Amino acid sequence: MKTVDSKQSVTTTGAAKYLGVSNATIYRMVENNLLNPLKTPGGQRRFDIKELEEYKIKSKEIKAPQNPSIKENLVKEGQTSYQQLNLLDLPNVEDSNSVDSSDELVTESDGVIDPRNKLNDLSGKDWLPETKSFWFQKGLGSKHPHAQIERQHPAPFSFQDVGRLIKFFTKEGQHVLDPFSGVGSTLKAAALLNRIGTGIELSEHWNTLAKERLDYEVSTGEALKHTFITGDCRKELKKMVDDSFDFIVTSPPYWSILNKKADHKVQRDRVNNNLATNYSDSVDDLGNISDYSEFLDILVDQVFVQCGRVLKTSKYMCIIVSDFRNKSEFVSFHSDIIQRLNLKSICNRSRLTLQGVKVLLQNHKSLLPYGYPFAYVENIHHQYILIFKKVEIKKKSKKDMN
């Protein structure tokens, strides 16, 4: 280590805050020669702010392949050192900046864990911020190397956001299910947090990309530690054993909105870049059902109720959705799900009860002049996280019946 006596340096904790990662990641970066710490006259470790800034700039320039079979390209482009930095910070202070280029998910807890805490591995200090009724959505940014597989899907959700949910509603080693797993955001978050993921995806194409994603963005061979099921979740869920998962989290199709005529934004961001604009053309795809009421009935009765059956009692299910417009009509998708699903009976033994609704603010999205200058048309820049708990239906005693 070089010796330095400069005010332009920070401690390990300061370096972690500057890069938006954990202290543990800073130690790994030093071990991998990605950062070179300095030394004060007193022998304390310091990091040059100029070097930290140079690393932030370089990390955003790293390119990642945009197609399957990416392992060879990864080696050729010399990115193996970068891919090791792949655990995400759960910030204790909310930040409206939605881009978090660290690709980090912190696994350690800050403080003492109450021995009565059977839900997660969080201390009271870590627990409290996660109960806030809103979060700012986090993402890596479209040019980040670990966003190139995700962006191929027409409706991905951030592994960082789903990671916060997994970390709160599970302990290490527990089992997490996503019945609409897409390109594997849930399974990636589960892998980073040392949970065991199971994903069901109708499209073999998206499932293949999900496996490639874990092997590239987490570690080689990581996909083999998790379960990827290609099939219709309505059928696959019926094959699963009752009470087998500790947590369920998913973002279902938003009816058939991806099949509508491409607007300016879709044309610019996806069509012009030769990216998919819908999930699939399969008749089994719930996103291809033409009638909204039929879609809702199938989604709730054949998917979410079955999810409730395979969920363990007293455990949680989180559903990430957004409202949308169907031509001139505003569709309150999140409230329609709540009305149909809340207090729904599961095998006459349990029911799903709504515990809360968290708003996921998308502060990074651009405002578009919908309706101007004739009518109010909302820029929908938020999603909802619907939080349900499976509770046992208590049998009435003879005293209560009398």
C-alpha angles and dihedrals in degrees: 000000000000119000117241138178102188137133088215093080137083138204124257090267090048091051090050091052092045092055095035095240137111128272088247090059091051089055090051091049090054091048090052092047092243090125129031112209121212127219129232120219086259092056097253121144118248135174124220110239091215091058091048091052091048090052092051090052094046094047091058091053096056110114126217129196115259099210138061121275092053102151096091093049090049092057093043092053092048096236099137093106093052095051091062091069095079114127119101130229120236100212118219089204118056115235125195090216104104098192114088107173094182095088085212134151112180114220100186122086123230105226142000119325114224109239088224090062104108095161105066147342096261129123120224089262091055094040100057101062091051091062093064111121093233139039132187109242114248127211140163096237125255095270097051111115091234092055097060097086093040094053092059089072114082094225114021124159127216117271086210092061094044088046090061089054094047091048092051099043101040145041125228114286095024126128124257127190131201113183092190098040101162110173093353108263090148093047092048091052091046090051093050091049096047095250126131114247133204120188131186117201128172095207118072088202094060092043091053090051090048091056092046088049095056092047091049104036100035110023141306110281094015093122090064090064092062136054122250115186120191109205149075107309090216089065099033094052090057089060093058126096121252117261095009104131131067095203138008123201129168148146109223127203113286091232111267100323092121089062095060121104111288113258125210094277095050091045092051100041103034116011093047089049094048092245125149116267099192138032098247144310093247119132086223091060109109087210089068097058107116100203115071097207091050089049091052094048092051093044094051103034101035101032114022096037089051089048087054090054094054092042116095118247114269090019128117141246122198122198118194113205143149133213116241146183124257103198103300095346124095109219116206094207096169094054092045089057092047093051092051100038107036112104090004111163118242112206089325089282104082142013137210112243126192110242100176148324119239120198115222107205117212098201093163098065120108121245114242124198096244110172096002122180098002112045145005111266115169126234099222104215102163142061131207128235108207109203117204129178127205108230129181117248105237115225115237114248121229088253092057091046090053 
